Structures are given as C-alpha cells and as structure tokens.
Amino acid sequence: MTVTTRLDRSSWRPIHTRILLALGVGWALDSFEVQIIGSVIRPLAKEFGLTDAAGAVLPWALSTTWVVWFVGLMIGASGFGWLADRVGRKRLFVATLLVYSLAAVLTAFSPNFAVFLLFRFVTAMGVGGEYSAITSAITEFVPARKRGAATAATLSFWSIGGIAAGLIGIGFLNGLIARQVTVGGVDLAGWRLCLLAGALAAGYALIARRAIPESPRWLAAQGRRVEADAIVTRITGLPDDGSDPVGVDVRRSFRSQLAELWRGWRGRLVYGMVLEFCATGAYYGLFTFFGAYVLVKGQVEVADGTVPFYYLIGNVGALVGGLSVAAVIDRAGRRYTVLVAYGTAAVSVLLLALAALTRSPGLTLVAFTLCVFAATCSWISAYTTFAELFPTELRATGVGVSVSAGRIGGMVGVVGLSYTVGGLGLVTAFALLAAFFALGALASVVWGSLRGPEGRGMSLDDLSPSLALPTARS
C-alpha cells in the first residue's frame, strides 16, 4: 500500500520556507566553525610556537587539531543523533547549538594549545549533533516532490557560512576591522576574534529556531497522534483525513538502535557510510591541505592575510555547487546526481594539482574554486541521498553513524595527506584526494547495480517503512 501523507501531498507554503531558513542558519554557523580554522591556523600556530623555520604549521600540530575535531564530531553526531531519535528533533536543535556556541567562546580565550584542543573538541561535539538533527528534520518536514531540493538548499547554507568565515578572516587578519581587541584585560589577537565571531552569531540562530515545531513524523512514530496532527495541519493547511500513519512509542538504547540499523537497513547504512567517508575525507583533506601546504613559501606564495580570500572565493563556487544540486536532484534523481558529482570532483582535484604545480596564484585560485564547487556537489548530494533512506525512528541515528564514518575519512584525509606531502610529494597527495572521490562514484554505480532504492518523488513512508508504523507496512 502506498502511504501518501498530508506532508507528502502538501504544496510549498511559507512555513516550509521559515523552517528551511531557520535550519539553514544553524548549518551556516557549523560551516563557519569548520572553515574559519583554515584562515587562522597559521597565526594561531605562530602564537603557540607550532611552526617551523619557514613558517609552516608543524604536521603533528595540524594533525592533532583535526583529529580532536573529528573525534568530537563523531561522538556528537552519533550521541546527539541517537538522542534526536529518542527525545525528538526540536530539543536537540537548541541543545547542540548551546554546546557549540559556549564552547566556541571558551576556545577563543584559550591560553595555550592544550586548552584550545579541549574546547575545540567540545565545540565539535555540538557541531556533530547539528549534522544529525538538522539533516533528519528538514527531510521530515517537506513535500515528497520537493524533498531533495529542500534538503540540498538547506545544506547550501554551509557555503554561506564559509563565505562569512572568509570575510571575517579578511577583516580581522588584515586589520580591516581590528588586529587586536582587549576584553577584560585580556588581549585578543585577530585569530581569536575570528573564532569569537561565530559564537556570537549563534544567538540569532537560537531565536530563529523557536519557529520550528517538533517533527510531526517523529511525534507520529512515538504514537503522539494529537500533537502530530496539530503540527501537520499547521504546516500543510490540510485537515486530517486519516492518511497519516501513527505508531507506538519506541525508545531504544543506542546499542539497540545500531543493532536495528544493521539488521534491517544494512545496505543503506553502508552506502551512507561509504559516501560520507569518501566525501569528507576528500573535502576536509582539500581545505586543510590547500591552506597548509599549497599556499605556502616555495609553492604558491601568498601572504597570511591573502589566504582567506581564497576560501572566500572558493565558497562562492561551493554555493553555486549546492544550489546546482538543489536544482537538479529531484529531476535527475539521487543516483545519477551522486555519480556525476563525485566523478567531476575527482577530475577537478587533478586539475588543481596541475594548477598548483605552475605556482600561479591566479590559476590556482580558479582551479581551487572549481574543485570546491564539485566537492560541494558531492557531499550535498550524498547527505540528500542517505538521510531519506532510514525510517523515522532510526533516521537521526542512521545519519549520525554515517556522519561518524565520514569523520574517520576526514582523519584519514587530513592526517594521511599531512605526512604524504612530506614523504611522497604534492602530486601523490592530490592523487589520493582524487581517489576518495572516485571511490564515491564507484559506490553509486554499485548501489545502482544492486537496485538500491531511488528516493526521487517517493513518500518517506514508502521509501523507508517504519516498524513503529503499522499502516506503513500494510
């Protein structure tokens, strides 16, 4: 039986736009926190005595910074993802943002590298929770025929956060805003002000999220019919016609959630994990590797204050990439979009390698922008694809586990590339980045050959029938 709920049949309404914007602002803040480190890593390392004679960041310091970040993301994505399935999406919207913003403020005041790593870890936990909660929620609110575009559009706010990180980095690191500010007798250098800026902006996101209701699909999966019906009516404007499936309260332990995912949704979970592993390993590797080993003395020589311009322009390309996915994914389908995005990204990395070898700042900037465009198409198409492959009561946990696998890829990409450059050279490191993307493209081909479900235009209840919703299984 096809389950066509009011949420699936609804036309696009202003409340859908408000939800998208409120979730998107939080996603932009997450991006800011991730990407600002690329602009500040060199001045931060200089202050803490973590650079070599040529001014390059010591490999162990760079690797440690990212490993701590990825471990925090893994714990946050998995732990908060499970909580989002257990206690609801709305509570996690607030909790994760509070964790992130408070920890980010403390990070800006770090007196040494060890304290910086501690608070960076806590910040990452909050950001990881955001990944799970936001991606699950936007999937559950919107009409079926617009679900891919809405998810991709929300994720595209990542690029806006990256653009903001570039602008903030340019302003503070070049002294256009201020090179140093004294707060409470403490002198805050430009890199500290950069970190502080994102945390201050989180206050707006907390206010914006008050407009987001609890996910009615989650409420329905918990058997809370009256609450779910009221929210669905508010969102769709359609009266209750009995088409919305209602289940029973399901509150499993994290271990039970994982067991259920592996037992009933193993292929989908593995597909999501592989896509995330490949995209994250290549994406983080690209951004970290580019700032630390390409835009340096002896390669493509630019001043510290110029580095944020590269990230700023690169994120304009990323924004175009995300909006491109939003425009095509509900028409072309998930599998085709993923295949083209990952394949194009692999080729673009090799083009960036050729540009870097010329040591031309201009050619390198053009190639980097193209590469970020394609890389963004890859990870946005991946999130849009696997977020809808899990049933409601397992969705945030499934997304969290996939995100955690991605952060393992990120550690491999960042740490591996840091040492590959020194041992095997620039070209080999770029080839490894391209291999990450190529593996993601191959995963899409395998998924298609195994007749994995194509989510384009399908109801979530048909695509991922819930064990908690008897109507969905009839």
TARAZI-V619188 format. One record per residue. N is the residue number from 1. RES is the residue in three letters. SS is DSSP state (A for helix, B for strand, O for the rest). NEAR is the number of other C-alpha atoms within 8 Angstrom. D_LAST is the distance of its C-alpha to the last C-alpha in Angstrom with 2 decimals. Layout:
((N/RES/SS/NEAR/D_LAST) (N/RES/SS/NEAR/D_LAST))
This chain:
((1/MET/O/5/5.88) (2/THR/O/5/8.75) (3/VAL/O/12/9.17) (4/THR/O/10/12.84) (5/THR/O/10/14.43) (6/ARG/A/12/18.03) (7/LEU/A/12/19.22) (8/ASP/A/11/18.09) (9/ARG/A/9/19.64) (10/SER/O/9/22.74) (11/SER/O/6/26.13) (12/TRP/O/7/28.31) (13/ARG/O/8/30.21) (14/PRO/A/6/33.22) (15/ILE/A/7/31.22) (16/HIS/A/11/29.38) (17/THR/A/8/32.88) (18/ARG/A/10/34.12) (19/ILE/A/12/31.32) (20/LEU/A/12/31.94) (21/LEU/A/9/35.68) (22/ALA/A/13/35.49) (23/LEU/A/12/33.39) (24/GLY/A/13/35.54) (25/VAL/A/10/38.75) (26/GLY/A/12/37.63) (27/TRP/A/16/36.78) (28/ALA/A/14/40.27) (29/LEU/A/13/41.88) (30/ASP/A/12/40.16) (31/SER/A/12/41.55) (32/PHE/A/14/44.96) (33/GLU/A/11/45.13) (34/VAL/A/7/44.22) (35/GLN/A/10/46.54) (36/ILE/A/14/49.54) (37/ILE/A/8/50.42) (38/GLY/A/10/51.28) (39/SER/A/14/53.91) (40/VAL/A/11/55.37) (41/ILE/A/9/55.25) (42/ARG/A/13/58.82) (43/PRO/A/9/60.59) (44/LEU/A/9/58.61) (45/ALA/A/11/59.68) (46/LYS/A/10/63.26) (47/GLU/A/7/63.47) (48/PHE/O/8/62.21) (49/GLY/O/6/64.44) (50/LEU/O/10/61.68) (51/THR/B/12/63.12) (52/ASP/O/8/65.42) (53/ALA/O/5/68.82) (54/ALA/O/6/67.34) (55/GLY/O/8/65.05) (56/ALA/O/11/61.78) (57/VAL/B/13/59.25) (58/LEU/O/9/59.59) (59/PRO/A/8/56.68) (60/TRP/A/6/55.94) (61/ALA/A/9/55.80) (62/LEU/A/10/53.45) (63/SER/A/11/51.21) (64/THR/A/8/51.20) (65/THR/A/9/50.32) (66/TRP/A/11/47.22) (67/VAL/A/10/46.18) (68/VAL/A/11/46.32) (69/TRP/A/11/44.26) (70/PHE/A/13/41.57) (71/VAL/A/11/41.34) (72/GLY/A/14/40.93) (73/LEU/A/17/38.19) (74/MET/A/16/36.34) (75/ILE/A/12/36.59) (76/GLY/A/15/35.71) (77/ALA/A/20/32.71) (78/SER/A/16/31.18) (79/GLY/A/11/32.29) (80/PHE/A/16/31.60) (81/GLY/A/17/28.31) (82/TRP/A/13/27.16) (83/LEU/A/10/28.62) (84/ALA/A/15/26.79) (85/ASP/A/16/23.45) (86/ARG/A/10/24.93) (87/VAL/A/7/26.92) (88/GLY/O/13/25.69) (89/ARG/A/15/26.92) (90/LYS/A/10/29.60) (91/ARG/A/9/31.72) (92/LEU/A/14/31.87) (93/PHE/A/12/33.08) (94/VAL/A/10/36.16) (95/ALA/A/9/36.67) (96/THR/A/14/36.66) (97/LEU/A/14/38.98) (98/LEU/A/9/41.37) (99/VAL/A/12/41.60) (100/TYR/A/15/42.27) (101/SER/A/13/44.86) (102/LEU/A/10/46.85) (103/ALA/A/12/47.06) (104/ALA/A/15/48.08) (105/VAL/A/11/50.96) (106/LEU/A/9/52.15) (107/THR/A/12/51.97) (108/ALA/A/11/54.35) (109/PHE/O/8/56.90) (110/SER/O/9/56.75) (111/PRO/O/6/60.32) (112/ASN/O/7/59.73) (113/PHE/A/8/57.34) (114/ALA/A/6/55.90) (115/VAL/A/10/54.95) (116/PHE/A/12/53.57) (117/LEU/A/10/51.24) (118/LEU/A/8/50.09) (119/PHE/A/12/49.11) (120/ARG/A/13/47.70) (121/PHE/A/13/45.34) (122/VAL/A/12/44.16) (123/THR/A/15/43.79) (124/ALA/A/15/41.59) (125/MET/A/17/39.29) (126/GLY/A/16/38.72) (127/VAL/A/15/38.20) (128/GLY/A/18/35.71) (129/GLY/A/18/33.65) (130/GLU/A/16/33.78) (131/TYR/A/13/32.28) (132/SER/A/18/29.10) (133/ALA/A/15/28.76) (134/ILE/A/12/29.68) (135/THR/A/13/27.67) (136/SER/A/14/24.44) (137/ALA/A/10/25.17) (138/ILE/A/14/26.08) (139/THR/A/12/22.90) (140/GLU/A/10/20.86) (141/PHE/A/11/23.01) (142/VAL/O/13/23.43) (143/PRO/O/12/21.84) (144/ALA/A/13/19.95) (145/ARG/A/10/22.79) (146/LYS/A/10/25.39) (147/ARG/A/12/23.84) (148/GLY/A/13/25.94) (149/ALA/A/13/29.10) (150/ALA/A/13/28.74) (151/THR/A/13/28.23) (152/ALA/A/15/31.16) (153/ALA/A/12/33.29) (154/THR/A/13/32.83) (155/LEU/A/11/33.72) (156/SER/O/14/36.72) (157/PHE/A/13/38.35) (158/TRP/A/15/39.19) (159/SER/A/14/41.89) (160/ILE/A/12/43.24) (161/GLY/A/14/43.69) (162/GLY/A/16/45.47) (163/ILE/A/13/47.73) (164/ALA/A/10/48.55) (165/ALA/A/16/49.37) (166/GLY/A/15/51.72) (167/LEU/A/11/53.44) (168/ILE/A/10/53.88) (169/GLY/A/16/55.22) (170/ILE/A/14/57.64) (171/GLY/A/11/58.81) (172/PHE/A/15/59.54) (173/LEU/A/13/60.54) (174/ASN/O/10/62.92) (175/GLY/O/10/64.31) (176/LEU/O/9/63.25) (177/ILE/O/7/61.77) (178/ALA/O/10/63.47) (179/ARG/O/11/64.29) (180/GLN/B/9/64.48) (181/VAL/B/9/63.90) (182/THR/B/8/65.22) (183/VAL/B/7/62.87) (184/GLY/O/4/64.23) (185/GLY/O/5/66.96) (186/VAL/B/6/64.58) (187/ASP/B/8/65.06) (188/LEU/B/12/61.79) (189/ALA/B/9/62.14) (190/GLY/A/12/60.24) (191/TRP/A/13/57.49) (192/ARG/A/10/56.86) (193/LEU/A/13/56.68) (194/CYS/A/14/54.10) (195/LEU/A/14/51.84) (196/LEU/A/11/52.47) (197/ALA/A/9/51.56) (198/GLY/A/13/47.84) (199/ALA/A/13/47.62) (200/LEU/A/8/49.35) (201/ALA/A/9/46.91) (202/ALA/A/12/43.98) (203/GLY/A/8/45.08) (204/TYR/A/7/43.97) (205/ALA/A/11/40.52) (206/LEU/A/10/40.14) (207/ILE/A/8/41.04) (208/ALA/A/9/38.72) (209/ARG/A/12/35.70) (210/ARG/A/7/36.17) (211/ALA/A/9/34.55) (212/ILE/O/10/31.23) (213/PRO/O/7/28.68) (214/GLU/O/10/26.26) (215/SER/O/13/23.09) (216/PRO/A/13/20.65) (217/ARG/A/10/17.70) (218/TRP/A/13/19.43) (219/LEU/A/14/20.09) (220/ALA/A/14/16.51) (221/ALA/A/17/15.52) (222/GLN/O/12/18.33) (223/GLY/O/10/17.19) (224/ARG/O/11/20.13) (225/ARG/A/9/18.68) (226/VAL/A/6/22.14) (227/GLU/A/9/23.61) (228/ALA/A/13/20.76) (229/ASP/A/10/20.82) (230/ALA/A/8/24.61) (231/ILE/A/11/24.63) (232/VAL/A/13/22.05) (233/THR/A/11/24.19) (234/ARG/A/7/27.28) (235/ILE/A/10/26.12) (236/THR/A/11/24.64) (237/GLY/O/7/26.67) (238/LEU/O/8/23.68) (239/PRO/O/5/22.99) (240/ASP/O/9/19.79) (241/ASP/O/5/17.61) (242/GLY/O/5/14.52) (243/SER/O/9/12.66) (244/ASP/O/10/13.13) (245/PRO/O/12/10.55) (246/VAL/O/14/12.58) (247/GLY/O/11/12.75) (248/VAL/O/11/15.65) (249/ASP/O/8/19.02) (250/VAL/O/9/19.11) (251/ARG/O/6/22.74) (252/ARG/O/8/23.51) (253/SER/O/6/26.92) (254/PHE/A/8/27.77) (255/ARG/A/7/28.00) (256/SER/A/8/24.54) (257/GLN/A/12/23.14) (258/LEU/A/9/25.04) (259/ALA/A/8/23.92) (260/GLU/A/9/20.22) (261/LEU/A/12/20.96) (262/TRP/A/9/22.99) (263/ARG/A/7/20.65) (264/GLY/A/6/17.37) (265/TRP/O/10/18.80) (266/ARG/A/9/22.27) (267/GLY/A/6/22.78) (268/ARG/A/11/21.87) (269/LEU/A/13/24.06) (270/VAL/A/9/26.91) (271/TYR/A/11/26.74) (272/GLY/A/14/27.00) (273/MET/A/14/29.79) (274/VAL/A/13/31.72) (275/LEU/A/13/31.61) (276/GLU/A/17/32.77) (277/PHE/A/16/35.37) (278/CYS/A/14/36.91) (279/ALA/A/16/36.92) (280/THR/A/14/38.21) (281/GLY/A/19/40.79) (282/ALA/A/16/42.20) (283/TYR/A/10/41.97) (284/TYR/A/11/43.64) (285/GLY/A/14/46.00) (286/LEU/A/9/47.03) (287/PHE/A/9/47.79) (288/THR/A/10/49.57) (289/PHE/A/12/51.41) (290/PHE/A/9/52.51) (291/GLY/A/12/54.21) (292/ALA/A/11/55.67) (293/TYR/A/10/56.88) (294/VAL/A/10/57.07) (295/LEU/O/12/58.62) (296/VAL/O/12/61.43) (297/LYS/O/8/65.11) (298/GLY/O/5/65.84) (299/GLN/O/11/62.62) (300/VAL/O/13/61.61) (301/GLU/O/10/63.95) (302/VAL/O/10/62.94) (303/ALA/O/6/63.90) (304/ASP/A/8/61.59) (305/GLY/A/9/61.35) (306/THR/A/9/60.23) (307/VAL/A/12/57.18) (308/PRO/A/14/54.98) (309/PHE/A/10/55.70) (310/TYR/A/10/53.99) (311/TYR/A/12/50.85) (312/LEU/A/14/50.99) (313/ILE/A/10/51.25) (314/GLY/A/14/48.72) (315/ASN/A/15/46.16) (316/VAL/A/12/46.86) (317/GLY/A/12/45.74) (318/ALA/A/17/42.67) (319/LEU/A/15/41.80) (320/VAL/A/9/42.12) (321/GLY/A/12/39.88) (322/GLY/A/17/37.09) (323/LEU/A/11/37.30) (324/SER/A/9/37.31) (325/VAL/A/14/33.98) (326/ALA/A/14/32.61) (327/ALA/A/9/33.95) (328/VAL/A/11/32.53) (329/ILE/A/14/29.37) (330/ASP/A/15/26.98) (331/ARG/A/7/28.96) (332/ALA/A/8/29.82) (333/GLY/O/12/26.66) (334/ARG/A/14/26.46) (335/ARG/A/11/27.68) (336/TYR/A/9/30.67) (337/THR/A/13/31.71) (338/VAL/A/13/31.67) (339/LEU/A/13/33.63) (340/VAL/A/9/36.28) (341/ALA/A/14/36.66) (342/TYR/A/16/37.24) (343/GLY/A/11/39.46) (344/THR/A/9/41.55) (345/ALA/A/14/41.93) (346/ALA/A/14/43.31) (347/VAL/A/9/45.90) (348/SER/A/12/46.84) (349/VAL/A/13/47.68) (350/LEU/A/11/50.14) (351/LEU/A/9/51.69) (352/LEU/A/12/52.15) (353/ALA/A/11/53.95) (354/LEU/A/8/56.36) (355/ALA/A/12/57.01) (356/ALA/A/13/57.71) (357/LEU/A/8/60.19) (358/THR/A/7/62.22) (359/ARG/O/10/62.61) (360/SER/O/10/62.32) (361/PRO/A/9/60.78) (362/GLY/A/6/59.88) (363/LEU/A/10/58.18) (364/THR/A/13/56.39) (365/LEU/A/10/55.05) (366/VAL/A/8/53.74) (367/ALA/A/12/52.10) (368/PHE/A/10/50.61) (369/THR/A/14/49.09) (370/LEU/A/11/47.51) (371/CYS/A/12/46.22) (372/VAL/A/12/44.66) (373/PHE/A/16/43.07) (374/ALA/A/15/41.36) (375/ALA/A/15/40.51) (376/THR/A/12/38.81) (377/CYS/A/15/36.77) (378/SER/A/13/35.62) (379/TRP/A/12/34.47) (380/ILE/A/13/32.92) (381/SER/A/15/30.86) (382/ALA/A/12/29.85) (383/TYR/A/11/28.74) (384/THR/A/12/26.82) (385/THR/A/12/25.02) (386/PHE/A/13/24.08) (387/ALA/O/13/23.40) (388/GLU/O/14/20.12) (389/LEU/O/11/18.97) (390/PHE/O/12/18.02) (391/PRO/O/13/15.28) (392/THR/A/12/16.82) (393/GLU/A/12/17.96) (394/LEU/A/11/19.58) (395/ARG/A/14/20.75) (396/ALA/A/16/24.29) (397/THR/A/15/24.90) (398/GLY/A/13/23.86) (399/VAL/A/17/26.10) (400/GLY/A/19/28.82) (401/VAL/A/12/28.88) (402/SER/A/15/29.06) (403/VAL/A/17/31.83) (404/SER/A/14/33.61) (405/ALA/A/13/33.67) (406/GLY/A/17/35.13) (407/ARG/A/16/37.88) (408/ILE/A/11/38.86) (409/GLY/A/15/39.28) (410/GLY/A/16/41.32) (411/MET/A/13/43.62) (412/VAL/A/10/44.11) (413/GLY/A/13/44.88) (414/VAL/A/15/47.27) (415/VAL/A/11/49.02) (416/GLY/A/9/49.13) (417/LEU/A/12/50.53) (418/SER/A/12/53.08) (419/TYR/A/9/54.68) (420/THR/A/12/54.05) (421/VAL/A/12/56.22) (422/GLY/A/7/59.09) (423/GLY/A/6/58.85) (424/LEU/A/8/57.68) (425/GLY/O/9/58.24) (426/LEU/A/9/56.57) (427/VAL/A/7/55.36) (428/THR/A/10/53.57) (429/ALA/A/12/51.77) (430/PHE/A/11/50.57) (431/ALA/A/10/49.47) (432/LEU/A/8/47.29) (433/LEU/A/15/45.67) (434/ALA/A/14/44.96) (435/ALA/A/9/43.49) (436/PHE/A/13/40.88) (437/PHE/A/15/39.66) (438/ALA/A/11/39.91) (439/LEU/A/9/37.65) (440/GLY/A/14/34.98) (441/ALA/A/14/35.28) (442/LEU/A/9/34.98) (443/ALA/A/11/31.76) (444/SER/A/12/30.25) (445/VAL/A/10/31.42) (446/VAL/A/8/29.93) (447/TRP/A/11/26.55) (448/GLY/A/9/26.60) (449/SER/A/7/27.79) (450/LEU/O/6/24.95) (451/ARG/O/6/22.48) (452/GLY/O/8/21.40) (453/PRO/O/5/18.98) (454/GLU/O/7/20.87) (455/GLY/O/11/19.79) (456/ARG/O/12/21.88) (457/GLY/O/9/20.32) (458/MET/O/9/16.70) (459/SER/O/11/14.63) (460/LEU/A/11/14.77) (461/ASP/A/11/11.09) (462/ASP/A/10/10.57) (463/LEU/A/11/13.71) (464/SER/O/11/13.19) (465/PRO/O/11/9.71) (466/SER/O/13/10.90) (467/LEU/O/7/10.95) (468/ALA/O/12/12.19) (469/LEU/O/13/9.40) (470/PRO/A/11/6.63) (471/THR/A/8/5.36) (472/ALA/A/13/5.69) (473/ARG/A/9/3.79) (474/SER/O/5/0.00))
